[in-house]
Amino acid sequence: MVQAFILIQTELGQAATVAKAIIAIPGVQSAEDVTGPYDVIVRAEANSIDELGKLVVARVQGVPGITRTVTCPVIHL
């Protein structure tokens, strides 16, 4: 299982709407509105890095109101 945090910037005033839409996507564990340089932080998981990439590109980035994403895979040192 591959887990990642997805850091999301949204259009002005869209953070809550984006978080509500993303939490409904299969594979998304949590979606929280935050303050700072990013507007929403998502925790997601998939069976492989390829599936994670598809989740981000095909599903998350398709949510209206998102302007930019940064995906940070979780590693265990």
VMD Tcl script that builds the backbone (N, CA, C; Angstrom):
set m [mol new atoms 231]
animate dup $m
set s [atomselect $m all]
$s set {name element resname resid chain x y z} {
  {N N MET 1 A 0.848 -1.176 0.000}
  {CA C MET 1 A 0.000 0.000 0.000}
  {C C MET 1 A 0.893 1.239 0.000}
  {N N VAL 2 A 0.596 2.179 -0.876}
  {CA C VAL 2 A 1.318 3.449 -0.968}
  {C C VAL 2 A 0.415 4.538 -0.420}
  {N N GLN 3 A 0.957 5.341 0.493}
  {CA C GLN 3 A 0.210 6.463 1.051}
  {C C GLN 3 A 0.904 7.755 0.668}
  {N N ALA 4 A 0.123 8.837 0.580}
  {CA C ALA 4 A 0.697 10.131 0.235}
  {C C ALA 4 A -0.148 11.247 0.820}
  {N N PHE 5 A 0.505 12.387 1.017}
  {CA C PHE 5 A -0.184 13.626 1.312}
  {C C PHE 5 A -0.218 14.417 0.017}
  {N N ILE 6 A -1.373 14.981 -0.299}
  {CA C ILE 6 A -1.520 15.804 -1.496}
  {C C ILE 6 A -1.813 17.223 -1.009}
  {N N LEU 7 A -0.913 18.136 -1.325}
  {CA C LEU 7 A -1.043 19.535 -0.926}
  {C C LEU 7 A -1.708 20.280 -2.074}
  {N N ILE 8 A -2.779 20.988 -1.779}
  {CA C ILE 8 A -3.609 21.574 -2.831}
  {C C ILE 8 A -3.769 23.074 -2.634}
  {N N GLN 9 A -3.580 23.802 -3.729}
  {CA C GLN 9 A -3.926 25.214 -3.770}
  {C C GLN 9 A -5.218 25.333 -4.564}
  {N N THR 10 A -6.115 26.206 -4.094}
  {CA C THR 10 A -7.415 26.365 -4.744}
  {C C THR 10 A -7.621 27.814 -5.174}
  {N N GLU 11 A -8.647 27.996 -5.980}
  {CA C GLU 11 A -9.086 29.346 -6.301}
  {C C GLU 11 A -9.595 29.992 -5.016}
  {N N LEU 12 A -9.554 31.284 -4.963}
  {CA C LEU 12 A -9.965 32.038 -3.784}
  {C C LEU 12 A -11.369 31.638 -3.329}
  {N N GLY 13 A -11.487 31.253 -2.067}
  {CA C GLY 13 A -12.777 30.908 -1.480}
  {C C GLY 13 A -13.289 29.512 -1.805}
  {N N GLN 14 A -12.482 28.669 -2.417}
  {CA C GLN 14 A -12.941 27.348 -2.844}
  {C C GLN 14 A -12.458 26.186 -1.972}
  {N N ALA 15 A -11.691 26.452 -0.920}
  {CA C ALA 15 A -11.094 25.376 -0.124}
  {C C ALA 15 A -12.137 24.411 0.436}
  {N N ALA 16 A -13.172 24.904 1.043}
  {CA C ALA 16 A -14.178 24.026 1.653}
  {C C ALA 16 A -14.898 23.190 0.600}
  {N N THR 17 A -15.243 23.791 -0.518}
  {CA C THR 17 A -15.919 23.080 -1.600}
  {C C THR 17 A -15.026 21.988 -2.173}
  {N N VAL 18 A -13.744 22.303 -2.373}
  {CA C VAL 18 A -12.795 21.332 -2.902}
  {C C VAL 18 A -12.624 20.165 -1.925}
  {N N ALA 19 A -12.457 20.462 -0.643}
  {CA C ALA 19 A -12.278 19.407 0.366}
  {C C ALA 19 A -13.491 18.478 0.409}
  {N N LYS 20 A -14.685 19.030 0.326}
  {CA C LYS 20 A -15.904 18.208 0.344}
  {C C LYS 20 A -15.982 17.302 -0.882}
  {N N ALA 21 A -15.572 17.806 -2.031}
  {CA C ALA 21 A -15.607 16.998 -3.254}
  {C C ALA 21 A -14.555 15.892 -3.203}
  {N N ILE 22 A -13.372 16.206 -2.691}
  {CA C ILE 22 A -12.277 15.237 -2.684}
  {C C ILE 22 A -12.516 14.102 -1.697}
  {N N ILE 23 A -13.127 14.363 -0.564}
  {CA C ILE 23 A -13.320 13.317 0.441}
  {C C ILE 23 A -14.201 12.191 -0.105}
  {N N ALA 24 A -14.994 12.467 -1.124}
  {CA C ALA 24 A -15.872 11.456 -1.714}
  {C C ALA 24 A -15.148 10.544 -2.709}
  {N N ILE 25 A -13.894 10.836 -3.032}
  {CA C ILE 25 A -13.147 10.051 -4.007}
  {C C ILE 25 A -12.600 8.787 -3.336}
  {N N PRO 26 A -12.846 7.612 -3.915}
  {CA C PRO 26 A -12.287 6.375 -3.340}
  {C C PRO 26 A -10.758 6.451 -3.280}
  {N N GLY 27 A -10.198 6.046 -2.153}
  {CA C GLY 27 A -8.757 6.107 -1.943}
  {C C GLY 27 A -8.337 7.288 -1.099}
  {N N VAL 28 A -9.214 8.267 -0.941}
  {CA C VAL 28 A -8.928 9.436 -0.107}
  {C C VAL 28 A -9.322 9.114 1.322}
  {N N GLN 29 A -8.376 9.242 2.233}
  {CA C GLN 29 A -8.614 8.954 3.649}
  {C C GLN 29 A -9.103 10.173 4.417}
  {N N SER 30 A -8.572 11.352 4.060}
  {CA C SER 30 A -9.003 12.590 4.708}
  {C C SER 30 A -8.721 13.763 3.782}
  {N N ALA 31 A -9.476 14.832 3.965}
  {CA C ALA 31 A -9.289 16.073 3.218}
  {C C ALA 31 A -9.630 17.215 4.159}
  {N N GLU 32 A -8.640 18.017 4.493}
  {CA C GLU 32 A -8.812 19.069 5.499}
  {C C GLU 32 A -8.480 20.435 4.928}
  {N N ASP 33 A -9.309 21.424 5.230}
  {CA C ASP 33 A -8.989 22.821 4.909}
  {C C ASP 33 A -7.901 23.259 5.886}
  {N N VAL 34 A -6.899 23.973 5.392}
  {CA C VAL 34 A -5.816 24.453 6.245}
  {C C VAL 34 A -5.470 25.891 5.874}
  {N N THR 35 A -4.664 26.535 6.707}
  {CA C THR 35 A -4.161 27.863 6.380}
  {C C THR 35 A -2.694 27.738 5.999}
  {N N GLY 36 A -2.183 28.749 5.341}
  {CA C GLY 36 A -0.787 28.737 4.915}
  {C C GLY 36 A -0.692 28.731 3.407}
  {N N PRO 37 A 0.422 28.239 2.863}
  {CA C PRO 37 A 0.603 28.282 1.407}
  {C C PRO 37 A -0.313 27.322 0.651}
  {N N TYR 38 A -0.867 26.332 1.333}
  {CA C TYR 38 A -1.817 25.402 0.711}
  {C C TYR 38 A -3.174 25.570 1.373}
  {N N ASP 39 A -4.214 25.234 0.639}
  {CA C ASP 39 A -5.583 25.438 1.122}
  {C C ASP 39 A -6.240 24.158 1.622}
  {N N VAL 40 A -5.831 23.018 1.069}
  {CA C VAL 40 A -6.384 21.717 1.453}
  {C C VAL 40 A -5.234 20.726 1.500}
  {N N ILE 41 A -5.224 19.881 2.521}
  {CA C ILE 41 A -4.264 18.780 2.587}
  {C C ILE 41 A -5.060 17.478 2.625}
  {N N VAL 42 A -4.689 16.580 1.717}
  {CA C VAL 42 A -5.385 15.310 1.552}
  {C C VAL 42 A -4.441 14.171 1.916}
  {N N ARG 43 A -4.951 13.163 2.585}
  {CA C ARG 43 A -4.201 11.917 2.788}
  {C C ARG 43 A -4.895 10.863 1.947}
  {N N ALA 44 A -4.119 10.207 1.089}
  {CA C ALA 44 A -4.680 9.215 0.177}
  {C C ALA 44 A -3.829 7.958 0.197}
  {N N GLU 45 A -4.422 6.854 -0.260}
  {CA C GLU 45 A -3.667 5.617 -0.378}
  {C C GLU 45 A -4.129 4.851 -1.607}
  {N N ALA 46 A -3.195 4.070 -2.152}
  {CA C ALA 46 A -3.473 3.246 -3.322}
  {C C ALA 46 A -2.606 2.001 -3.235}
  {N N ASN 47 A -2.895 1.023 -4.076}
  {CA C ASN 47 A -2.151 -0.232 -4.058}
  {C C ASN 47 A -0.742 -0.112 -4.619}
  {N N SER 48 A -0.500 0.872 -5.491}
  {CA C SER 48 A 0.817 1.050 -6.091}
  {C C SER 48 A 1.048 2.517 -6.387}
  {N N ILE 49 A 2.291 2.865 -6.693}
  {CA C ILE 49 A 2.612 4.253 -7.039}
  {C C ILE 49 A 1.910 4.642 -8.337}
  {N N ASP 50 A 1.746 3.691 -9.252}
  {CA C ASP 50 A 1.029 3.980 -10.499}
  {C C ASP 50 A -0.438 4.296 -10.228}
  {N N GLU 51 A -1.060 3.507 -9.353}
  {CA C GLU 51 A -2.458 3.777 -8.998}
  {C C GLU 51 A -2.589 5.110 -8.268}
  {N N LEU 52 A -1.616 5.427 -7.440}
  {CA C LEU 52 A -1.632 6.725 -6.758}
  {C C LEU 52 A -1.560 7.852 -7.780}
  {N N GLY 53 A -0.689 7.715 -8.758}
  {CA C GLY 53 A -0.582 8.728 -9.810}
  {C C GLY 53 A -1.887 8.902 -10.557}
  {N N LYS 54 A -2.549 7.800 -10.873}
  {CA C LYS 54 A -3.836 7.871 -11.559}
  {C C LYS 54 A -4.890 8.544 -10.685}
  {N N LEU 55 A -4.868 8.232 -9.396}
  {CA C LEU 55 A -5.806 8.869 -8.465}
  {C C LEU 55 A -5.630 10.380 -8.476}
  {N N VAL 56 A -4.386 10.824 -8.405}
  {CA C VAL 56 A -4.117 12.263 -8.359}
  {C C VAL 56 A -4.478 12.923 -9.691}
  {N N VAL 57 A -3.961 12.386 -10.781}
  {CA C VAL 57 A -4.141 13.033 -12.087}
  {C C VAL 57 A -5.576 12.913 -12.599}
  {N N ALA 58 A -6.147 11.734 -12.512}
  {CA C ALA 58 A -7.468 11.515 -13.104}
  {C C ALA 58 A -8.623 11.953 -12.214}
  {N N ARG 59 A -8.445 11.871 -10.903}
  {CA C ARG 59 A -9.569 12.147 -10.015}
  {C C ARG 59 A -9.406 13.462 -9.251}
  {N N VAL 60 A -8.324 13.592 -8.498}
  {CA C VAL 60 A -8.153 14.769 -7.640}
  {C C VAL 60 A -7.998 16.035 -8.473}
  {N N GLN 61 A -7.105 16.020 -9.450}
  {CA C GLN 61 A -6.875 17.233 -10.236}
  {C C GLN 61 A -8.076 17.630 -11.095}
  {N N GLY 62 A -9.030 16.728 -11.253}
  {CA C GLY 62 A -10.239 17.037 -12.005}
  {C C GLY 62 A -11.303 17.771 -11.207}
  {N N VAL 63 A -11.078 17.930 -9.914}
  {CA C VAL 63 A -12.061 18.631 -9.078}
  {C C VAL 63 A -12.031 20.127 -9.408}
  {N N PRO 64 A -13.175 20.722 -9.721}
  {CA C PRO 64 A -13.206 22.151 -10.030}
  {C C PRO 64 A -12.713 22.989 -8.848}
  {N N GLY 65 A -11.971 24.043 -9.149}
  {CA C GLY 65 A -11.485 24.958 -8.116}
  {C C GLY 65 A -10.041 24.732 -7.727}
  {N N ILE 66 A -9.428 23.635 -8.178}
  {CA C ILE 66 A -8.025 23.363 -7.857}
  {C C ILE 66 A -7.129 24.066 -8.870}
  {N N THR 67 A -6.104 24.749 -8.374}
  {CA C THR 67 A -5.164 25.410 -9.267}
  {C C THR 67 A -3.810 24.702 -9.318}
  {N N ARG 68 A -3.446 23.987 -8.240}
  {CA C ARG 68 A -2.145 23.316 -8.210}
  {C C ARG 68 A -2.151 22.226 -7.147}
  {N N THR 69 A -1.427 21.123 -7.427}
  {CA C THR 69 A -1.251 20.067 -6.434}
  {C C THR 69 A 0.221 19.697 -6.333}
  {N N VAL 70 A 0.615 19.257 -5.154}
  {CA C VAL 70 A 1.937 18.690 -4.903}
  {C C VAL 70 A 1.702 17.383 -4.150}
  {N N THR 71 A 2.201 16.273 -4.689}
  {CA C THR 71 A 2.008 14.970 -4.066}
  {C C THR 71 A 3.283 14.554 -3.338}
  {N N CYS 72 A 3.130 14.201 -2.056}
  {CA C CYS 72 A 4.254 13.817 -1.205}
  {C C CYS 72 A 4.033 12.389 -0.717}
  {N N PRO 73 A 4.625 11.388 -1.395}
  {CA C PRO 73 A 4.483 10.004 -0.936}
  {C C PRO 73 A 5.103 9.812 0.455}
  {N N VAL 74 A 4.470 8.987 1.265}
  {CA C VAL 74 A 4.964 8.676 2.593}
  {C C VAL 74 A 6.032 7.600 2.461}
  {N N ILE 75 A 7.169 7.790 3.142}
  {CA C ILE 75 A 8.213 6.781 3.167}
  {C C ILE 75 A 8.444 6.359 4.608}
  {N N HIS 76 A 8.939 5.168 4.798}
  {CA C HIS 76 A 9.212 4.666 6.133}
  {C C HIS 76 A 10.708 4.372 6.223}
  {N N LEU 77 A 11.424 5.217 6.944}
  {CA C LEU 77 A 12.877 5.070 7.052}
  {C C LEU 77 A 13.239 4.172 8.211}
}
mol reanalyze $m
mol bondsrecalc $m
mol representation Tube
mol addrep $m
